[in-house]
């Protein structure tokens, strides 16, 4: 054969590299031989017949690749389960890190939903406190300062405790959104000012940026957790992220309540809608925690993000259409608002899927490393 068939055979051998290494070692030569024979018969009928044979093979390739890699994933899960099986007790010991993990308990699920319930709790508490003080004689300024400081401690204290508990426990799945929102919030707060905020007598001025002080809570949690547990949780963190890349996506998903708040900046009377959007995000977290397969987990996070962002886009497009605030040069319109929200939503989807690169890397490493026989 001359010309195209040789090139197409070489190209086919390149695509064969996408198969798992054990499948390729067993069937690769046979597949190339079958294709070569088919080309030998087609070359006498002309170039069109050769391309027809090649296109047929390429058409079937994606389905075949999916089937072989799915079979390998299931085999890995069975082997990991065998490695953790104790023949003396007849039970599987330890946490099976495979695509067939058990769903989280309802207690763990509620913890995983925690970051998405904080904003609703804050808004509800704020409404109750405001209503209470509105019905009574306004209390002295020192009383207001003490009450506001206690409320801050009520919400921040448990959050920091759960943050440290997740570290000490070796970063279980429910802990990732806490660390995601804590790290991003600290970064954002560095360049933020909170004029009028008083915390046990300390008052922030108009241009008083948080700067390095934004990292004090997270740094204290990290130091205390490290002193209590040393290096073991960090090793578990690396191991669990390698075994299940969706945990990192769950950490990114944890920053979405902050993204919703920023999207609703300058929107008046938005509390009820922000509460509803955070509950939608919490529903996505619930589905994630109760899922057992990788595709179910990432689909839960994507669905939670897309449904929440679509609802936010509709509300903001209606709100800003024709509205003009003092700081705006022109009245808003729903088209510009929808386009801006769609661009931001697309960026968030992309960021949520970036950890899949870790899964592809793991797939590549497993592909070039032969599996032990079962």
LUMRO-46208 format. One record per residue (C-alpha): residue number from 0; residue in one letter; x, y, z. Coordinates in Angstrom, 2 decimals, always signed. Example, Ala and Ser with C-alpha at 12.3 -4.5 7.8 and 13.67 -1.06 7.14 Angstrom:
<atoms>
ATOM_num_residuo_x_y_z
ATOM_0_a_+12.30_-4.50_+7.80
ATOM_1_s_+13.67_-1.06_+7.14
</atoms>
This chain:
<atoms>
ATOM_num_residuo_x_y_z
ATOM_0_x_+0.00_+0.00_+0.00
ATOM_1_x_+1.10_+3.57_-0.70
ATOM_2_x_-0.02_+7.00_+0.32
ATOM_3_x_-3.09_+7.42_+2.44
ATOM_4_x_-3.48_+3.89_+3.92
ATOM_5_x_-0.06_+3.99_+5.62
ATOM_6_x_-0.76_+7.42_+7.07
ATOM_7_x_-4.22_+6.36_+8.22
ATOM_8_x_-2.84_+3.23_+9.87
ATOM_9_x_-0.28_+5.37_+11.72
ATOM_10_x_-3.04_+7.78_+12.78
ATOM_11_x_-5.15_+4.86_+13.98
ATOM_12_x_-2.23_+3.62_+16.09
ATOM_13_x_-2.02_+7.06_+17.65
ATOM_14_x_-5.70_+6.91_+18.63
ATOM_15_x_-5.15_+3.45_+20.08
ATOM_16_x_-2.96_+5.12_+22.72
ATOM_17_x_-6.19_+6.46_+24.24
ATOM_18_x_-7.24_+2.96_+25.30
ATOM_19_x_-6.26_+1.56_+28.73
ATOM_20_x_-2.79_+0.05_+28.64
ATOM_21_x_-3.94_-3.48_+29.51
ATOM_22_x_-6.60_-3.48_+26.76
ATOM_23_x_-4.10_-2.07_+24.27
ATOM_24_x_-1.51_-4.73_+25.14
ATOM_25_x_-4.04_-7.53_+24.60
ATOM_26_x_-5.94_-6.32_+21.55
ATOM_27_x_-3.91_-3.47_+19.99
ATOM_28_x_-1.95_-5.52_+17.47
ATOM_29_x_-5.05_-7.45_+16.45
ATOM_30_x_-7.03_-4.22_+15.87
ATOM_31_x_-4.24_-2.77_+13.70
ATOM_32_x_-4.04_-6.04_+11.76
ATOM_33_x_-7.81_-6.07_+11.10
ATOM_34_x_-7.72_-2.46_+9.89
ATOM_35_x_-4.73_-3.16_+7.67
ATOM_36_x_-6.55_-6.09_+6.07
ATOM_37_x_-9.64_-3.93_+5.53
ATOM_38_x_-7.50_-1.26_+3.84
ATOM_39_x_-5.87_-3.91_+1.63
ATOM_40_x_-9.28_-4.94_+0.35
ATOM_41_x_-10.58_-1.37_+0.00
ATOM_42_x_-7.55_+0.09_-1.79
ATOM_43_x_-8.44_-1.80_-4.97
ATOM_44_x_-11.84_-0.08_-5.00
ATOM_45_x_-10.37_+3.38_-4.83
ATOM_46_x_-9.53_+6.13_-2.37
ATOM_47_x_-13.17_+6.66_-1.46
ATOM_48_x_-13.48_+3.12_-0.18
ATOM_49_x_-10.37_+3.57_+1.98
ATOM_50_x_-11.83_+6.70_+3.58
ATOM_51_x_-15.13_+4.90_+4.16
ATOM_52_x_-13.33_+2.19_+6.14
ATOM_53_x_-11.41_+4.77_+8.18
ATOM_54_x_-14.50_+6.87_+8.90
ATOM_55_x_-16.34_+3.79_+10.11
ATOM_56_x_-13.55_+3.02_+12.58
ATOM_57_x_-13.47_+6.64_+13.80
ATOM_58_x_-17.25_+6.65_+14.21
ATOM_59_x_-17.12_+3.66_+16.55
ATOM_60_x_-14.03_+4.86_+18.45
ATOM_61_x_-15.69_+7.15_+21.08
ATOM_62_x_-18.21_+4.49_+22.15
ATOM_63_x_-15.47_+1.87_+22.36
ATOM_64_x_-13.19_+4.16_+24.37
ATOM_65_x_-15.96_+5.00_+26.81
ATOM_66_x_-16.81_+1.34_+27.31
ATOM_67_x_-13.23_+0.28_+27.97
ATOM_68_x_-12.44_+3.11_+30.38
ATOM_69_x_-15.71_+2.56_+32.24
ATOM_70_x_-14.86_-1.12_+32.56
ATOM_71_x_-11.44_-0.17_+33.92
ATOM_72_x_-12.95_+2.20_+36.50
ATOM_73_x_-15.21_-0.57_+37.76
ATOM_74_x_-12.29_-2.97_+37.90
ATOM_75_x_-10.27_-0.46_+39.92
ATOM_76_x_-13.17_-0.13_+42.35
ATOM_77_x_-13.34_-3.92_+42.82
ATOM_78_x_-9.57_-4.17_+43.33
ATOM_79_x_-9.56_-1.38_+45.89
ATOM_80_x_-12.36_-3.14_+47.72
ATOM_81_x_-10.40_-6.41_+47.68
ATOM_82_x_-7.33_-4.61_+49.08
ATOM_83_x_-9.42_-3.38_+52.04
ATOM_84_x_-11.18_-6.70_+52.65
ATOM_85_x_-10.36_-8.42_+55.92
ATOM_86_x_-10.84_-12.15_+55.46
ATOM_87_x_-10.82_-12.74_+59.22
ATOM_88_x_-13.82_-10.50_+59.90
ATOM_89_x_-15.45_-10.81_+56.50
ATOM_90_x_-15.80_-7.03_+56.31
ATOM_91_x_-14.32_-4.24_+54.24
ATOM_92_x_-12.09_-2.04_+56.37
ATOM_93_x_-11.35_+1.61_+55.80
ATOM_94_x_-12.92_+4.03_+53.36
ATOM_95_x_-13.12_+2.69_+49.83
ATOM_96_x_-11.81_+5.45_+47.58
ATOM_97_x_-13.44_+4.48_+44.32
ATOM_98_x_-16.25_+5.56_+42.06
ATOM_99_x_-18.52_+3.33_+44.14
ATOM_100_x_-18.33_+5.13_+47.48
ATOM_101_x_-21.34_+5.00_+49.74
ATOM_102_x_-23.45_+8.17_+49.96
ATOM_103_x_-22.73_+10.48_+52.88
ATOM_104_x_-24.80_+10.12_+56.02
ATOM_105_x_-27.53_+12.67_+56.62
ATOM_106_x_-25.43_+14.25_+59.36
ATOM_107_x_-22.50_+14.68_+56.98
ATOM_108_x_-24.90_+15.94_+54.31
ATOM_109_x_-26.24_+18.63_+56.65
ATOM_110_x_-22.67_+19.71_+57.45
ATOM_111_x_-21.88_+19.88_+53.73
ATOM_112_x_-24.90_+22.14_+53.23
ATOM_113_x_-23.80_+24.46_+56.06
ATOM_114_x_-22.10_+27.22_+54.00
ATOM_115_x_-25.28_+27.59_+51.93
ATOM_116_x_-27.48_+28.01_+55.01
ATOM_117_x_-25.38_+30.77_+56.60
ATOM_118_x_-26.75_+33.63_+54.48
ATOM_119_x_-30.40_+32.62_+55.08
ATOM_120_x_-29.70_+32.37_+58.83
ATOM_121_x_-28.03_+35.81_+58.88
ATOM_122_x_-30.86_+37.47_+56.97
ATOM_123_x_-33.53_+35.86_+59.15
ATOM_124_x_-31.73_+36.79_+62.38
ATOM_125_x_-31.15_+40.33_+61.14
ATOM_126_x_-34.82_+40.70_+60.31
ATOM_127_x_-35.87_+39.45_+63.76
ATOM_128_x_-33.40_+41.69_+65.61
ATOM_129_x_-34.39_+44.73_+63.54
ATOM_130_x_-38.07_+44.06_+64.15
ATOM_131_x_-37.45_+43.67_+67.88
ATOM_132_x_-35.52_+46.92_+68.23
ATOM_133_x_-38.00_+48.67_+65.97
ATOM_134_x_-40.88_+47.76_+68.28
ATOM_135_x_-39.02_+48.86_+71.41
ATOM_136_x_-37.41_+52.08_+72.50
ATOM_137_x_-34.03_+52.38_+70.72
ATOM_138_x_-31.37_+51.07_+73.11
ATOM_139_x_-28.18_+52.98_+73.92
ATOM_140_x_-25.29_+52.79_+71.45
ATOM_141_x_-23.15_+50.54_+73.72
ATOM_142_x_-25.98_+47.98_+73.83
ATOM_143_x_-26.21_+47.95_+70.02
ATOM_144_x_-22.44_+47.45_+69.78
ATOM_145_x_-22.52_+44.52_+72.19
ATOM_146_x_-25.51_+42.90_+70.44
ATOM_147_x_-23.94_+43.22_+66.98
ATOM_148_x_-20.63_+41.83_+68.27
ATOM_149_x_-22.37_+38.85_+69.85
ATOM_150_x_-24.23_+38.14_+66.60
ATOM_151_x_-20.93_+38.16_+64.70
ATOM_152_x_-19.48_+35.66_+67.18
ATOM_153_x_-22.59_+33.46_+66.94
ATOM_154_x_-22.11_+33.02_+63.19
ATOM_155_x_-18.35_+33.26_+62.78
ATOM_156_x_-17.47_+31.11_+65.82
ATOM_157_x_-19.25_+27.90_+64.75
ATOM_158_x_-18.06_+28.39_+61.16
ATOM_159_x_-14.43_+28.56_+62.32
ATOM_160_x_-14.96_+25.57_+64.60
ATOM_161_x_-16.31_+23.45_+61.73
ATOM_162_x_-13.44_+24.71_+59.56
ATOM_163_x_-10.88_+23.43_+62.07
ATOM_164_x_-12.84_+20.22_+62.69
ATOM_165_x_-12.67_+19.43_+58.98
ATOM_166_x_-8.88_+19.83_+59.06
ATOM_167_x_-8.43_+17.64_+62.15
ATOM_168_x_-10.72_+14.95_+60.68
ATOM_169_x_-8.57_+14.71_+57.54
ATOM_170_x_-10.70_+16.90_+55.23
ATOM_171_x_-13.82_+14.74_+54.81
ATOM_172_x_-16.04_+15.56_+51.85
ATOM_173_x_-18.37_+17.89_+53.78
ATOM_174_x_-15.49_+20.20_+54.79
ATOM_175_x_-14.44_+21.44_+51.34
ATOM_176_x_-17.02_+24.22_+50.79
ATOM_177_x_-16.09_+25.72_+54.18
ATOM_178_x_-12.47_+26.07_+53.16
ATOM_179_x_-13.42_+27.31_+49.71
ATOM_180_x_-15.53_+30.19_+50.97
ATOM_181_x_-13.14_+30.96_+53.86
ATOM_182_x_-10.12_+31.35_+51.57
ATOM_183_x_-11.92_+33.41_+48.92
ATOM_184_x_-13.65_+35.60_+51.51
ATOM_185_x_-10.29_+36.33_+53.15
ATOM_186_x_-8.81_+37.34_+49.79
ATOM_187_x_-11.79_+39.58_+49.04
ATOM_188_x_-11.83_+41.14_+52.52
ATOM_189_x_-8.21_+42.24_+52.26
ATOM_190_x_-9.22_+45.06_+49.88
ATOM_191_x_-12.57_+45.77_+51.52
ATOM_192_x_-13.59_+48.41_+54.05
ATOM_193_x_-16.46_+48.04_+56.50
ATOM_194_x_-17.15_+51.57_+57.72
ATOM_195_x_-19.41_+51.72_+60.75
ATOM_196_x_-18.71_+48.14_+61.84
ATOM_197_x_-18.00_+48.00_+65.55
ATOM_198_x_-16.68_+44.88_+67.17
ATOM_199_x_-16.40_+45.10_+70.96
ATOM_200_x_-15.37_+48.73_+70.86
ATOM_201_x_-13.18_+48.64_+67.74
ATOM_202_x_-14.61_+50.79_+64.97
ATOM_203_x_-13.65_+50.65_+61.30
ATOM_204_x_-13.26_+53.96_+59.51
ATOM_205_x_-14.35_+54.73_+55.95
ATOM_206_x_-10.96_+54.02_+54.32
ATOM_207_x_-9.81_+51.44_+56.86
ATOM_208_x_-9.11_+48.34_+54.74
ATOM_209_x_-8.87_+44.98_+56.42
ATOM_210_x_-5.55_+44.09_+54.77
ATOM_211_x_-3.61_+41.36_+56.57
ATOM_212_x_-6.20_+41.27_+59.37
ATOM_213_x_-8.57_+39.45_+57.00
ATOM_214_x_-6.40_+36.32_+57.36
ATOM_215_x_-6.30_+36.24_+61.17
ATOM_216_x_-9.31_+33.89_+61.68
ATOM_217_x_-8.26_+31.37_+59.01
ATOM_218_x_-4.62_+31.51_+60.14
ATOM_219_x_-5.56_+30.83_+63.78
ATOM_220_x_-7.72_+27.87_+62.73
ATOM_221_x_-4.91_+26.45_+60.59
ATOM_222_x_-2.30_+26.81_+63.36
ATOM_223_x_-4.48_+25.24_+66.05
ATOM_224_x_-5.59_+22.41_+63.75
ATOM_225_x_-2.00_+21.71_+62.70
ATOM_226_x_-0.80_+21.60_+66.32
ATOM_227_x_-3.59_+19.16_+67.17
ATOM_228_x_-3.21_+16.82_+64.19
ATOM_229_x_+0.24_+17.48_+62.68
ATOM_230_x_+0.85_+16.45_+59.04
ATOM_231_x_-1.53_+13.49_+58.69
ATOM_232_x_-4.63_+15.47_+57.59
ATOM_233_x_-2.61_+17.20_+54.86
ATOM_234_x_-1.53_+13.82_+53.51
ATOM_235_x_-5.15_+12.67_+53.54
ATOM_236_x_-6.12_+15.88_+51.74
ATOM_237_x_-3.72_+15.14_+48.88
ATOM_238_x_-4.79_+11.49_+48.74
ATOM_239_x_-8.51_+12.23_+48.70
ATOM_240_x_-8.22_+14.94_+46.06
ATOM_241_x_-6.27_+12.51_+43.89
ATOM_242_x_-8.92_+9.84_+44.32
ATOM_243_x_-11.92_+12.15_+43.83
ATOM_244_x_-11.33_+15.43_+41.99
ATOM_245_x_-14.94_+16.54_+42.54
ATOM_246_x_-14.00_+17.41_+46.13
ATOM_247_x_-12.01_+20.33_+44.75
ATOM_248_x_-15.02_+21.31_+42.64
ATOM_249_x_-17.11_+21.18_+45.82
ATOM_250_x_-14.66_+23.63_+47.45
ATOM_251_x_-15.13_+25.98_+44.48
ATOM_252_x_-18.90_+25.48_+44.72
ATOM_253_x_-18.65_+26.72_+48.30
ATOM_254_x_-17.77_+30.26_+47.12
ATOM_255_x_-21.03_+30.64_+45.18
ATOM_256_x_-22.95_+32.23_+48.10
ATOM_257_x_-20.36_+35.02_+48.03
ATOM_258_x_-20.73_+35.29_+44.24
ATOM_259_x_-24.51_+35.65_+44.66
ATOM_260_x_-24.05_+38.41_+47.24
ATOM_261_x_-21.68_+40.29_+44.94
ATOM_262_x_-24.09_+39.92_+42.01
ATOM_263_x_-26.86_+41.45_+44.15
ATOM_264_x_-24.69_+44.36_+45.32
ATOM_265_x_-26.61_+47.66_+45.04
ATOM_266_x_-29.91_+45.76_+44.76
ATOM_267_x_-32.49_+46.97_+47.29
ATOM_268_x_-34.69_+44.62_+49.35
ATOM_269_x_-32.93_+41.58_+47.98
ATOM_270_x_-32.86_+39.54_+51.19
ATOM_271_x_-35.69_+37.13_+50.40
ATOM_272_x_-34.38_+36.37_+46.92
ATOM_273_x_-30.80_+35.85_+48.15
ATOM_274_x_-32.14_+33.42_+50.76
ATOM_275_x_-34.00_+31.49_+48.05
ATOM_276_x_-30.89_+31.34_+45.82
ATOM_277_x_-28.73_+30.05_+48.66
ATOM_278_x_-31.30_+27.35_+49.38
ATOM_279_x_-31.08_+26.29_+45.71
ATOM_280_x_-27.31_+26.05_+46.09
ATOM_281_x_-27.84_+24.02_+49.24
ATOM_282_x_-30.03_+21.62_+47.28
ATOM_283_x_-27.15_+21.08_+44.85
ATOM_284_x_-24.85_+20.37_+47.81
ATOM_285_x_-27.37_+17.88_+49.20
ATOM_286_x_-27.47_+15.98_+45.89
ATOM_287_x_-23.66_+16.03_+45.76
ATOM_288_x_-23.25_+14.58_+49.25
ATOM_289_x_-25.79_+11.82_+48.57
ATOM_290_x_-24.29_+10.83_+45.19
ATOM_291_x_-21.93_+7.88_+44.80
ATOM_292_x_-20.53_+8.24_+41.27
ATOM_293_x_-18.23_+10.93_+39.91
ATOM_294_x_-20.60_+11.92_+37.10
ATOM_295_x_-23.48_+12.24_+39.57
ATOM_296_x_-21.45_+14.47_+41.84
ATOM_297_x_-20.25_+16.91_+39.20
ATOM_298_x_-23.71_+16.93_+37.61
ATOM_299_x_-25.22_+17.86_+41.01
ATOM_300_x_-22.84_+20.81_+41.35
ATOM_301_x_-23.38_+21.97_+37.76
ATOM_302_x_-27.16_+21.73_+38.11
ATOM_303_x_-27.09_+23.67_+41.39
ATOM_304_x_-24.97_+26.42_+39.82
ATOM_305_x_-26.91_+26.66_+36.55
ATOM_306_x_-30.38_+26.69_+38.11
ATOM_307_x_-29.35_+29.24_+40.74
ATOM_308_x_-27.59_+31.48_+38.24
ATOM_309_x_-30.49_+31.32_+35.78
ATOM_310_x_-32.90_+32.40_+38.51
ATOM_311_x_-30.56_+35.21_+39.57
ATOM_312_x_-30.18_+36.35_+35.95
ATOM_313_x_-33.94_+36.60_+35.42
ATOM_314_x_-34.43_+38.59_+38.64
ATOM_315_x_-31.55_+41.00_+37.98
ATOM_316_x_-32.54_+41.54_+34.33
ATOM_317_x_-36.03_+42.56_+35.45
ATOM_318_x_-34.73_+44.64_+38.36
ATOM_319_x_-32.19_+46.70_+36.40
ATOM_320_x_-34.26_+47.15_+33.24
ATOM_321_x_-34.96_+50.90_+33.00
ATOM_322_x_-33.56_+51.63_+36.48
ATOM_323_x_-30.92_+54.34_+36.94
ATOM_324_x_-29.06_+54.91_+40.18
ATOM_325_x_-27.05_+58.11_+40.92
ATOM_326_x_-23.78_+56.33_+40.16
ATOM_327_x_-25.02_+55.12_+36.72
ATOM_328_x_-24.43_+57.09_+33.50
ATOM_329_x_-27.40_+55.52_+31.70
ATOM_330_x_-30.46_+53.51_+32.70
ATOM_331_x_-29.93_+49.78_+32.82
ATOM_332_x_-31.49_+47.37_+30.37
ATOM_333_x_-32.25_+43.71_+30.66
ATOM_334_x_-30.13_+42.66_+27.66
ATOM_335_x_-26.87_+44.05_+29.08
ATOM_336_x_-27.65_+42.61_+32.49
ATOM_337_x_-28.41_+39.17_+31.06
ATOM_338_x_-25.25_+39.19_+28.93
ATOM_339_x_-23.10_+40.20_+31.89
ATOM_340_x_-24.62_+37.46_+34.08
ATOM_341_x_-24.21_+34.86_+31.32
ATOM_342_x_-20.53_+35.71_+30.92
ATOM_343_x_-19.96_+35.50_+34.66
ATOM_344_x_-21.95_+32.26_+34.86
ATOM_345_x_-19.94_+30.71_+32.04
ATOM_346_x_-16.73_+31.65_+33.85
ATOM_347_x_-18.01_+30.02_+37.06
ATOM_348_x_-18.91_+26.83_+35.17
ATOM_349_x_-15.43_+26.74_+33.65
ATOM_350_x_-13.77_+27.19_+37.05
ATOM_351_x_-15.99_+24.47_+38.53
ATOM_352_x_-14.77_+22.04_+35.85
ATOM_353_x_-11.06_+22.90_+36.09
ATOM_354_x_-10.43_+20.17_+38.72
ATOM_355_x_-11.41_+17.62_+36.07
ATOM_356_x_-7.84_+18.10_+34.81
ATOM_357_x_-6.75_+16.29_+37.97
ATOM_358_x_-9.06_+13.43_+37.05
ATOM_359_x_-7.60_+13.30_+33.54
ATOM_360_x_-4.10_+13.21_+35.01
ATOM_361_x_-5.08_+10.32_+37.27
ATOM_362_x_-6.62_+8.56_+34.28
ATOM_363_x_-3.38_+9.02_+32.33
ATOM_364_x_-1.24_+7.71_+35.20
ATOM_365_x_-3.48_+4.68_+35.60
ATOM_366_x_-3.42_+4.09_+31.87
ATOM_367_x_+0.35_+3.85_+31.69
ATOM_368_x_+0.52_+1.79_+34.89
ATOM_369_x_-0.69_-1.81_+34.36
ATOM_370_x_-3.40_-3.00_+36.72
ATOM_371_x_-2.57_-6.00_+38.94
ATOM_372_x_-4.54_-9.11_+38.16
ATOM_373_x_-7.62_-9.59_+40.29
</atoms>
